[in-house]
Amino acid sequence: MSENNELTKAINILNLLHEKKELIESSLKETNKEYAEKEKEILDMLDSEGIKTIKTSNGIMVTANEPQLKASFKEGKKEEAVKWLKDNDLGYALYETVNHNTLNRVVKEKIEAGNNPPEELFGIFMVRRLIVRKGENK
């Protein structure tokens, strides 16, 4: 097959874009990790001071939201977890794919009713996030 200069040029550009994409994804992963660490640090500081919302002198407002229950299927346990949902009259939450918000809600309902889902099938944890609003610069 003869080398087509336009095709070779396009492939080289695609390769450069692929490398750029990998660098951005790696950077984003590291930034997300740093963000989560700083978010936890700020949440801990707000909690220790008994503060829920604070506005900085440069107009940034931060609010600590209430913890939210999050649920997921444990790796390799999806079929068993789906069966448990059906066996516990939660089949309405199932579609071709299970919506994470729906799964979070039905698991929360079961826990609140005193019927905890099996820990070996579901990853269940509380997540607390900061809400950051950027204000006007002064």
C-alpha positions in Angstrom: 0.0 0.0 0.0 1.5 3.3 -1.0 1.7 6.1 1.6 -0.8 8.8 1.1 0.6 12.1 2.4 -2.8 13.5 3.3 -3.7 10.3 5.1 -0.3 10.2 6.9 -0.7 13.8 7.9 -4.2 13.1 9.3 -2.9 10.0 11.2 -0.1 12.0 12.7 -2.5 14.8 13.8 -4.8 12.1 15.3 -1.8 10.6 17.2 -0.9 14.0 18.6 -4.5 14.6 19.7 -4.5 11.1 21.3 -1.4 12.0 23.3 -2.8 15.4 24.3 -6.1 13.7 25.4 -4.1 11.2 27.5 -2.2 14.0 29.2 -5.4 16.0 29.9 -7.2 12.9 31.3 -4.2 12.2 33.5 -4.1 15.8 34.7 -7.9 15.7 35.3 -7.5 12.6 37.4 -4.9 14.2 39.6 -6.9 17.5 39.8 -10.0 15.5 40.9 -7.9 13.8 43.6 -6.5 17.1 44.8 -10.0 18.7 44.7 -11.5 15.8 46.8 -8.8 16.2 49.4 -9.2 19.9 49.7 -13.0 19.6 49.8 -12.7 17.1 52.7 -10.2 19.5 54.5 -12.7 22.4 54.1 -15.7 20.3 55.2 -13.7 19.2 58.3 -12.8 22.9 59.1 -16.4 24.0 58.6 -17.7 21.2 60.8 -15.1 22.0 63.6 -16.3 25.7 63.5 -20.0 24.8 63.3 -20.3 26.7 60.0 -22.5 25.5 57.2 -22.1 28.5 54.8 -19.3 31.0 54.4 -18.7 33.9 52.0 -15.1 35.0 51.5 -14.0 38.6 51.1 -13.6 38.0 47.4 -17.2 36.9 47.0 -16.8 33.1 46.9 -19.6 31.4 48.8 -19.2 27.9 50.0 -22.0 25.8 51.5 -21.6 22.3 53.0 -24.5 20.2 51.9 -26.0 17.4 53.9 -24.6 13.9 53.5 -26.2 11.9 50.7 -26.4 8.2 50.5 -24.8 6.7 47.4 -25.2 3.0 46.4 -23.6 1.0 43.6 -23.4 -2.7 42.6 -20.3 -4.3 43.9 -18.0 -5.7 41.2 -19.2 -9.0 39.9 -22.4 -8.9 42.0 -24.8 -7.0 39.7 -26.9 -10.1 38.8 -27.3 -11.0 42.5 -28.0 -7.5 43.5 -30.7 -7.1 40.8 -32.3 -10.4 42.0 -32.3 -9.0 45.6 -34.0 -5.8 44.3 -36.7 -7.9 42.6 -37.1 -10.2 45.6 -37.6 -7.1 47.8 -40.3 -5.5 45.5 -38.0 -3.0 44.0 -38.2 -4.3 40.5 -39.7 -1.0 39.4 -36.3 0.6 39.8 -34.9 -1.7 37.1 -34.7 -0.9 33.4 -32.3 -2.0 30.7 -29.7 -0.2 32.8 -30.2 0.8 36.4 -30.2 4.6 37.0 -27.9 5.5 39.8 -30.2 8.1 41.2 -33.0 5.4 41.3 -30.7 2.9 42.9 -29.6 5.5 45.5 -33.3 6.3 46.3 -34.5 2.7 46.7 -31.5 1.6 48.8 -32.1 4.6 51.0 -35.8 3.7 51.4 -34.9 0.2 52.4 -32.3 1.3 54.9 -34.8 3.8 56.4 -37.4 1.0 56.7 -34.8 -1.1 58.6 -34.2 -3.6 55.7 -30.5 -3.1 54.9 -29.4 -4.4 51.5 -26.7 -7.1 51.7 -23.3 -5.5 52.0 -21.7 -8.2 49.8 -23.9 -7.0 46.9 -24.0 -3.3 47.2 -21.4 -0.5 47.9 -23.3 1.9 50.2 -21.7 5.0 51.5 -22.5 8.6 52.5 -21.1 11.4 50.3 -20.9 15.0 51.4 -20.0 17.8 48.9 -19.3 21.5 49.0 -21.3 23.8 46.9 -19.1 26.6 45.6 -20.5 29.8 44.1 -18.2 32.4 42.6 -19.2 35.9 43.4 -18.3 39.2 42.0 -14.7 40.2 42.3 -14.2 43.3 44.4 
